[in-house]
Amino acid sequence: MSQKKPQTDTVRIQAEQTKFREHSVPLYLTSSFCYDNAEQMRAVFADEEEGFIYSRFSNPNAQELIDKMCSLEGAEAGFATATGMATVYASIAAIVGNGDHVLACRSIFGSTHTLFTKIFPRFGITHTYVDANKPETWEAEIKPNTKMIFVETPSNPGLDIIDLEWLGKLAEKHNLILNVDNCFATPLLQKPIEFGAHLVTHSGTKWMDGQGRVMGGVVVGKQELIDEIYTFCRSTGPAISPFNAWVLSKSLETLEVRLDRHCENALTLANCLEHHPEVQNVRYPGLMSHPQYDIAQKQMKKGGGLITFEVKGGLEQGKRFLDNLTMCSLTANLGDSRTIATHPASTTHAKLSEEERQAVGITPGLVRISVGLENIADIISDIEQALGKSK
Ligand SMILES: *Cc1c(COP(=O)(O)O)cnc(C)c1O
């Protein structure tokens, strides 16, 4: 399997650069790969020789993205998919099966919640949700058939933080596979494998792309688990397109400098909102007022680029705030160079019941801001003028 020895693939790409001496890795828009003879073809198919076969299995652009993510996360191997959800799905469905149980944090991405509540039960996979704010209750929920712990930290959109050091030890004690959705932090702010995670999932669509262009997902982790995921994906077919992998791979080159600016802008905005008379409360992992600020300090380099807050008054005032924004975009994405405002209760988490939303802190007036790369003075000025008109 080509992803076992990533360096070999890099050498392969380098070798192919001799004719045009291109500086940037080219785009390999090809569905399959050729061989010198039948014996070589047999050997590559039998995993006896390194080489690509078919872009549903792997492709030089996908492999480059995987190799970069493995080195950033400190992982042994990985697989890249067409979307973040294909990654989340494969990272669970390839590992757990009929009769298995997953312990998951309740505050979770809307589509992941649908997987747990609507899709997995059809295959005999059950789950129990646990509360990020009550870690002392988790151990009692582990059953004899529990196989995996799946968490998001920081969570979308609640921005709950789970202590990864503690969780890594809990997973080890009970011999469970720890799967962390690291989409909000990215490997530059947080490396779950250092704390004992066995799998780390990402939506490449968010901070990784960073400019709202392409979709993609990457899972990295232990070789034996990635082998299972590879086998599952090779036959179920969620592979990333070479073009999207190429874009994401290039984007990783600038992720660090972009994140620095996103985090700096977010912290400044969060401080400003915390003292604003029209704001009920602000949640940002980099603010001392965040209930898990100490844990965030311990495991994250910076607070990230997302802030949530409650406009005073509730739903009507929250909507009025969104309607009055002039620069910030109203859109569902996050992790973009442009500042984005979203109303989770009516969009990303609309499929949850009112009770389910309440349980994860999505109040009717909650607004989520993905803080962009614009000059912070312009971001603050747009948000302040809209808050002024929200009354
Ligand atoms: C967006 C998101 C996903 C899903 O990614 P897509 O690329 O939209 O499929 C999964 N987890 C989290 C935390 C996300 O924010």
PDBQT file of the ligand as one rigid body, heavy atoms in Angstrom, charges set to zero:
ROOT
HETATM    1  C1  LIG A 401     -17.447  21.129   8.885  1.00  0.00    +0.000 C 
HETATM    2  C2  LIG A 401     -17.134  20.121   9.895  1.00  0.00    +0.000 A 
HETATM    3  C3  LIG A 401     -17.143  18.755   9.583  1.00  0.00    +0.000 A 
HETATM    4  C4  LIG A 401     -17.568  18.236   8.216  1.00  0.00    +0.000 C 
HETATM    5  O1  LIG A 401     -16.742  18.653   7.182  1.00  0.00    +0.000 OA
HETATM    6  P1  LIG A 401     -17.251  18.857   5.670  1.00  0.00    +0.000 P 
HETATM    7  O2  LIG A 401     -16.000  19.134   4.932  1.00  0.00    +0.000 OA
HETATM    8  O3  LIG A 401     -18.240  19.969   5.686  1.00  0.00    +0.000 OA
HETATM    9  O4  LIG A 401     -17.891  17.570   5.261  1.00  0.00    +0.000 OA
HETATM   10  C5  LIG A 401     -16.817  17.860  10.585  1.00  0.00    +0.000 A 
HETATM   11  N1  LIG A 401     -16.478  18.282  11.819  1.00  0.00    +0.000 NA
HETATM   12  C6  LIG A 401     -16.450  19.587  12.144  1.00  0.00    +0.000 A 
HETATM   13  C7  LIG A 401     -16.063  19.989  13.525  1.00  0.00    +0.000 C 
HETATM   14  C8  LIG A 401     -16.768  20.555  11.206  1.00  0.00    +0.000 A 
HETATM   15  O5  LIG A 401     -16.768  21.849  11.556  1.00  0.00    +0.000 OA
ENDROOT
TORSDOF 0
